[in-house]
Amino acid sequence: MFEELHRKMNHFWNDDRTLSETDPEFIELFSRFAYDEVVHEPEANDDALDETDRCLAVIAAIIGAQGMDAFDMMLPVVYQAGVTSVQLKEVIYQATAFAGFAHSLPYLKKLNDFLNARNVQLPLAPQATVTADDRLAKGAQVETAIFGDAMQDFHRKGPDDTKHINVWLTDNCFGDYYTRGGLTLAQREMVTLCILIAQGGCDAQVRAHIRGNLHLGRDTHYLIAVISQCLPYIGYPRALNAIACIRDVVKD
């Protein structure tokens, strides 16, 4: 799938000219690396990292890095590869909790334009599984499932002046978003990690969600493979920082 992007990039417009006309050398060097070397490097892949998860990781990293042009370029590629409309929506919804509404809103609008152009009926089928009455309890269950028993009653803990944020993490972040359909819990936690590593400056949260991924059954080889696939879109410093966080977590 990703090998086809080299050809598709020729149709990606910038200032009314294709990059193939304005920057053919850049197209060649980036495509050779991202869609050949990275995709075919055995240590940059994992048997558990299927094409869907690779696409989800790349899209999540692009959103985290705030790469709207790259998002626009990748949408038809991942859609053709089989990532569903619901899955794409859910990645953006998930990004709202970890990158903020100000960052996720433009991507939601761009995706809606993309789906409308393909005659996809909007709104999509609802994916919510909680109500206003049980979102806190369901969120607490998800927190424990991801991070272990140490997270029990998290929303009741902490200093009084910030305890409300712990409640919001439980009922909103984990209750409203993590309980939704469309993505598995393991996919959501992987997507979250990609959003965080792409932003930079979130090392504490990156380490926490590395632990969450490991607790859900992923191993370090899988996580390094995910980061490797994201590297062309987020750059070496953030990818290497993420790998350093994995080393720290494993050492601890």
C-alpha positions as a Markdown table, in Angstrom:
| # | Residue | x | y | z |
|---|---|---|---|---|
| 1 | Met | 0.0 | 0.0 | 0.0 |
| 2 | Phe | 2.6 | 2.6 | 1.0 |
| 3 | Glu | 4.7 | 1.9 | -2.1 |
| 4 | Glu | 1.8 | 3.4 | -4.1 |
| 5 | Leu | 2.1 | 6.7 | -2.3 |
| 6 | His | 5.2 | 7.6 | -4.3 |
| 7 | Arg | 3.0 | 7.7 | -7.4 |
| 8 | Lys | 0.1 | 9.4 | -5.6 |
| 9 | Met | 2.4 | 12.2 | -4.3 |
| 10 | Asn | 2.7 | 13.3 | -7.9 |
| 11 | His | -0.9 | 14.5 | -7.6 |
| 12 | Phe | -0.4 | 16.3 | -4.3 |
| 13 | Trp | -0.8 | 20.0 | -5.1 |
| 14 | Asn | 1.2 | 22.9 | -3.6 |
| 15 | Asp | 0.7 | 26.4 | -4.8 |
| 16 | Asp | -1.0 | 25.1 | -7.9 |
| 17 | Arg | 2.0 | 23.0 | -8.9 |
| 18 | Thr | 2.6 | 19.3 | -8.1 |
| 19 | Leu | 5.6 | 18.5 | -5.9 |
| 20 | Ser | 6.8 | 16.2 | -8.7 |
| 21 | Glu | 7.3 | 19.4 | -10.8 |
| 22 | Thr | 8.7 | 21.6 | -8.1 |
| 23 | Asp | 10.7 | 19.2 | -6.0 |
| 24 | Pro | 11.3 | 15.9 | -7.8 |
| 25 | Glu | 14.5 | 15.2 | -5.8 |
| 26 | Phe | 12.7 | 15.6 | -2.5 |
| 27 | Ile | 9.9 | 13.3 | -3.7 |
| 28 | Glu | 12.5 | 10.7 | -4.6 |
| 29 | Leu | 14.6 | 10.8 | -1.5 |
| 30 | Phe | 11.6 | 10.9 | 0.9 |
| 31 | Ser | 9.6 | 8.2 | -0.9 |
| 32 | Arg | 12.7 | 5.9 | -1.2 |
| 33 | Phe | 13.1 | 6.2 | 2.6 |
| 34 | Ala | 9.5 | 6.2 | 3.9 |
| 35 | Tyr | 7.9 | 3.8 | 1.4 |
| 36 | Asp | 10.7 | 1.4 | 0.7 |
| 37 | Glu | 13.4 | 1.4 | 3.4 |
| 38 | Val | 11.1 | 1.9 | 6.4 |
| 39 | Val | 8.3 | -0.4 | 5.1 |
| 40 | His | 10.7 | -3.2 | 4.3 |
| 41 | Glu | 13.1 | -3.1 | 7.2 |
| 42 | Pro | 12.5 | -6.2 | 9.3 |
| 43 | Glu | 13.4 | -4.5 | 12.6 |
| 44 | Ala | 11.0 | -1.7 | 11.8 |
| 45 | Asn | 8.1 | -4.1 | 11.5 |
| 46 | Asp | 6.3 | -6.7 | 13.6 |
| 47 | Asp | 4.1 | -9.6 | 12.8 |
| 48 | Ala | 1.4 | -8.1 | 15.1 |
| 49 | Leu | 1.5 | -4.8 | 13.2 |
| 50 | Asp | -0.9 | -5.3 | 10.4 |
| 51 | Glu | -1.6 | -2.8 | 7.6 |
| 52 | Thr | -4.5 | -1.3 | 9.4 |
| 53 | Asp | -2.6 | -0.7 | 12.6 |
| 54 | Arg | 0.3 | 0.8 | 10.5 |
| 55 | Cys | -2.1 | 3.2 | 8.8 |
| 56 | Leu | -3.7 | 4.1 | 12.1 |
| 57 | Ala | -0.3 | 4.8 | 13.7 |
| 58 | Val | 0.8 | 7.0 | 10.8 |
| 59 | Ile | -2.5 | 9.0 | 10.7 |
| 60 | Ala | -2.4 | 9.5 | 14.5 |
| 61 | Ala | 1.3 | 10.6 | 14.4 |
| 62 | Ile | 0.5 | 13.1 | 11.6 |
| 63 | Ile | -2.4 | 14.6 | 13.6 |
| 64 | Gly | -0.1 | 14.8 | 16.7 |
| 65 | Ala | 2.6 | 16.5 | 14.7 |
| 66 | Gln | -0.1 | 18.9 | 13.2 |
| 67 | Gly | 0.7 | 18.0 | 9.6 |
| 68 | Met | -2.5 | 18.9 | 7.8 |
| 69 | Asp | -0.9 | 18.7 | 4.3 |
| 70 | Ala | 0.4 | 15.3 | 5.1 |
| 71 | Phe | -3.0 | 14.3 | 6.4 |
| 72 | Asp | -4.6 | 15.4 | 3.2 |
| 73 | Met | -2.1 | 13.4 | 1.2 |
| 74 | Met | -2.4 | 10.2 | 3.3 |
| 75 | Leu | -6.2 | 10.1 | 3.6 |
| 76 | Pro | -6.9 | 8.5 | 0.2 |
| 77 | Val | -4.0 | 6.1 | 0.7 |
| 78 | Val | -5.1 | 4.7 | 4.0 |
| 79 | Tyr | -8.8 | 4.7 | 2.9 |
| 80 | Gln | -7.9 | 2.6 | -0.1 |
| 81 | Ala | -5.9 | 0.3 | 2.1 |
| 82 | Gly | -9.0 | -0.5 | 4.1 |
| 83 | Val | -9.1 | 1.8 | 7.0 |
| 84 | Thr | -12.8 | 2.5 | 7.5 |
| 85 | Ser | -14.6 | 5.8 | 7.9 |
| 86 | Val | -15.4 | 5.0 | 11.5 |
| 87 | Gln | -11.8 | 4.2 | 12.3 |
| 88 | Leu | -10.6 | 7.5 | 10.8 |
| 89 | Lys | -13.3 | 9.4 | 12.8 |
| 90 | Glu | -12.3 | 7.6 | 16.0 |
| 91 | Val | -8.6 | 8.5 | 15.6 |
| 92 | Ile | -9.6 | 12.2 | 15.4 |
| 93 | Tyr | -12.1 | 11.9 | 18.3 |
| 94 | Gln | -9.3 | 10.3 | 20.4 |
| 95 | Ala | -6.9 | 13.1 | 19.4 |
| 96 | Thr | -9.3 | 15.6 | 21.0 |
| 97 | Ala | -8.5 | 14.2 | 24.5 |
| 98 | Phe | -4.7 | 14.1 | 23.9 |
| 99 | Ala | -4.0 | 17.1 | 21.5 |
| 100 | Gly | -7.0 | 19.2 | 22.3 |
| 101 | Phe | -10.1 | 20.4 | 20.4 |
| 102 | Ala | -8.2 | 23.3 | 18.8 |
| 103 | His | -5.9 | 20.8 | 17.1 |
| 104 | Ser | -8.4 | 18.1 | 16.3 |
| 105 | Leu | -11.2 | 20.2 | 14.8 |
| 106 | Pro | -9.4 | 21.0 | 11.5 |
| 107 | Tyr | -8.8 | 17.3 | 10.9 |
| 108 | Leu | -12.4 | 16.4 | 11.6 |
| 109 | Lys | -13.5 | 19.0 | 9.0 |
| 110 | Lys | -11.0 | 17.8 | 6.5 |
| 111 | Leu | -12.2 | 14.2 | 7.0 |
| 112 | Asn | -15.8 | 15.2 | 6.6 |
| 113 | Asp | -15.0 | 16.9 | 3.3 |
| 114 | Phe | -13.2 | 13.8 | 2.2 |
| 115 | Leu | -16.1 | 11.5 | 3.1 |
| 116 | Asn | -18.7 | 13.8 | 1.5 |
| 117 | Ala | -16.7 | 13.8 | -1.7 |
| 118 | Arg | -17.0 | 10.0 | -1.7 |
| 119 | Asn | -20.7 | 10.1 | -0.9 |
| 120 | Val | -20.4 | 8.6 | 2.5 |
| 121 | Gln | -23.5 | 9.2 | 4.5 |
| 122 | Leu | -22.9 | 11.5 | 7.5 |
| 123 | Pro | -23.3 | 11.3 | 10.4 |
| 124 | Leu | -21.8 | 7.8 | 10.7 |
| 125 | Ala | -23.4 | 5.2 | 12.9 |
| 126 | Pro | -23.1 | 6.2 | 16.6 |
| 127 | Gln | -20.2 | 4.6 | 18.5 |
| 128 | Ala | -20.9 | 5.7 | 22.0 |
| 129 | Thr | -21.3 | 2.9 | 24.6 |
| 130 | Val | -21.8 | 4.9 | 27.8 |
| 131 | Thr | -24.4 | 7.3 | 29.1 |
| 132 | Ala | -24.2 | 10.4 | 31.3 |
| 133 | Asp | -25.0 | 8.2 | 34.2 |
| 134 | Asp | -22.4 | 5.5 | 33.8 |
| 135 | Arg | -19.5 | 7.2 | 32.0 |
| 136 | Leu | -17.5 | 7.7 | 35.3 |
| 137 | Ala | -17.8 | 4.1 | 36.3 |
| 138 | Lys | -17.1 | 2.8 | 32.8 |
| 139 | Gly | -14.1 | 5.2 | 32.6 |
| 140 | Ala | -12.7 | 3.9 | 35.9 |
| 141 | Gln | -13.0 | 0.3 | 34.5 |
| 142 | Val | -11.0 | 1.3 | 31.4 |
| 143 | Glu | -8.3 | 3.0 | 33.4 |
| 144 | Thr | -7.8 | -0.2 | 35.5 |
| 145 | Ala | -7.8 | -2.3 | 32.4 |
| 146 | Ile | -5.1 | -0.2 | 30.8 |
| 147 | Phe | -2.9 | 0.7 | 33.8 |
| 148 | Gly | -3.7 | -1.9 | 36.4 |
| 149 | Asp | -5.2 | -1.9 | 39.9 |
| 150 | Ala | -3.1 | 1.1 | 41.0 |
| 151 | Met | -5.6 | 3.2 | 39.0 |
| 152 | Gln | -8.6 | 2.1 | 41.1 |
| 153 | Asp | -10.5 | 5.1 | 42.5 |
| 154 | Phe | -8.1 | 7.5 | 40.7 |
| 155 | His | -10.8 | 10.1 | 40.4 |
| 156 | Arg | -11.0 | 10.3 | 44.2 |
| 157 | Lys | -7.3 | 10.8 | 44.7 |
| 158 | Gly | -4.9 | 13.7 | 44.4 |
| 159 | Pro | -4.6 | 17.2 | 45.8 |
| 160 | Asp | -7.9 | 18.9 | 46.4 |
| 161 | Asp | -7.2 | 21.8 | 44.0 |
| 162 | Thr | -6.6 | 19.4 | 41.0 |
| 163 | Lys | -8.9 | 16.5 | 41.9 |
| 164 | His | -11.5 | 17.7 | 39.5 |
| 165 | Ile | -9.0 | 17.0 | 36.6 |
| 166 | Asn | -8.6 | 13.4 | 37.8 |
| 167 | Val | -12.4 | 13.2 | 37.6 |
| 168 | Trp | -12.3 | 14.6 | 34.1 |
| 169 | Leu | -9.6 | 12.1 | 33.1 |
| 170 | Thr | -11.9 | 9.3 | 34.3 |
| 171 | Asp | -15.3 | 10.3 | 33.0 |
| 172 | Asn | -14.3 | 12.3 | 29.9 |
| 173 | Cys | -10.9 | 11.0 | 28.6 |
| 174 | Phe | -11.4 | 7.3 | 29.5 |
| 175 | Gly | -15.2 | 7.3 | 29.9 |
| 176 | Asp | -16.3 | 9.2 | 26.9 |
| 177 | Tyr | -13.5 | 8.4 | 24.4 |
| 178 | Tyr | -11.9 | 5.1 | 25.3 |
| 179 | Thr | -15.2 | 3.3 | 25.6 |
| 180 | Arg | -16.3 | 4.1 | 22.1 |
| 181 | Gly | -16.6 | 1.5 | 19.3 |
| 182 | Gly | -14.8 | 1.5 | 16.0 |
| 183 | Leu | -11.3 | 0.8 | 17.5 |
| 184 | Thr | -10.3 | -1.9 | 19.9 |
| 185 | Leu | -8.9 | -0.9 | 23.3 |
| 186 | Ala | -5.4 | -1.9 | 22.2 |
| 187 | Gln | -5.7 | 0.2 | 19.0 |
| 188 | Arg | -6.9 | 3.2 | 21.0 |
| 189 | Glu | -3.9 | 2.9 | 23.3 |
| 190 | Met | -1.5 | 2.6 | 20.4 |
| 191 | Val | -3.1 | 5.6 | 18.7 |
| 192 | Thr | -2.8 | 7.6 | 21.9 |
| 193 | Leu | 0.9 | 6.8 | 22.1 |
| 194 | Cys | 1.4 | 7.9 | 18.5 |
| 195 | Ile | -0.4 | 11.2 | 19.1 |
| 196 | Leu | 1.7 | 11.9 | 22.2 |
| 197 | Ile | 5.1 | 11.1 | 20.8 |
| 198 | Ala | 4.4 | 13.2 | 17.7 |
| 199 | Gln | 3.6 | 16.3 | 19.9 |
| 200 | Gly | 6.9 | 16.3 | 21.8 |
| 201 | Gly | 7.2 | 17.5 | 25.4 |
| 202 | Cys | 4.9 | 14.8 | 26.7 |
| 203 | Asp | 7.5 | 12.3 | 28.0 |
| 204 | Ala | 5.7 | 11.6 | 31.3 |
| 205 | Gln | 2.5 | 10.8 | 29.4 |
| 206 | Val | 4.5 | 8.8 | 26.8 |
| 207 | Arg | 6.0 | 6.6 | 29.5 |
| 208 | Ala | 2.6 | 6.1 | 31.1 |
| 209 | His | 1.0 | 5.0 | 27.8 |
| 210 | Ile | 4.0 | 2.8 | 27.0 |
| 211 | Arg | 3.1 | 1.0 | 30.3 |
| 212 | Gly | -0.5 | 1.0 | 29.2 |
| 213 | Asn | 0.3 | -0.6 | 25.8 |
| 214 | Leu | 2.5 | -3.2 | 27.6 |
| 215 | His | -0.2 | -4.0 | 30.1 |
| 216 | Leu | -2.6 | -4.6 | 27.2 |
| 217 | Gly | -0.3 | -7.3 | 25.7 |
| 218 | Arg | 1.9 | -5.3 | 23.3 |
| 219 | Asp | 5.7 | -5.9 | 23.6 |
| 220 | Thr | 8.6 | -3.6 | 23.1 |
| 221 | His | 9.3 | -4.9 | 19.6 |
| 222 | Tyr | 5.8 | -4.0 | 18.6 |
| 223 | Leu | 6.1 | -0.5 | 20.1 |
| 224 | Ile | 9.5 | 0.1 | 18.4 |
| 225 | Ala | 8.0 | -1.0 | 15.1 |
| 226 | Val | 5.1 | 1.5 | 15.6 |
| 227 | Ile | 7.5 | 4.3 | 16.3 |
| 228 | Ser | 9.7 | 3.3 | 13.3 |
| 229 | Gln | 6.7 | 3.6 | 11.0 |
| 230 | Cys | 5.9 | 7.1 | 12.4 |
| 231 | Leu | 9.5 | 8.3 | 12.2 |
| 232 | Pro | 9.4 | 9.7 | 8.6 |
| 233 | Tyr | 6.4 | 11.9 | 9.7 |
| 234 | Ile | 7.6 | 13.1 | 13.1 |
| 235 | Gly | 11.4 | 13.2 | 12.6 |
| 236 | Tyr | 14.3 | 11.6 | 14.4 |
| 237 | Pro | 14.3 | 13.6 | 17.7 |
| 238 | Arg | 10.8 | 12.7 | 18.7 |
| 239 | Ala | 11.1 | 9.1 | 17.5 |
| 240 | Leu | 14.4 | 8.7 | 19.4 |
| 241 | Asn | 12.9 | 10.3 | 22.5 |
| 242 | Ala | 10.0 | 7.8 | 22.4 |
| 243 | Ile | 12.4 | 4.9 | 22.1 |
| 244 | Ala | 14.3 | 6.3 | 25.1 |
| 245 | Cys | 11.1 | 6.3 | 27.0 |
| 246 | Ile | 10.5 | 2.7 | 26.2 |
| 247 | Arg | 14.0 | 1.9 | 27.5 |
| 248 | Asp | 13.3 | 3.8 | 30.7 |
| 249 | Val | 10.0 | 2.0 | 31.3 |
| 250 | Val | 11.6 | -1.5 | 30.7 |
| 251 | Lys | 14.5 | -0.6 | 33.0 |
| 252 | Asp | 12.1 | 0.5 | 35.7 |
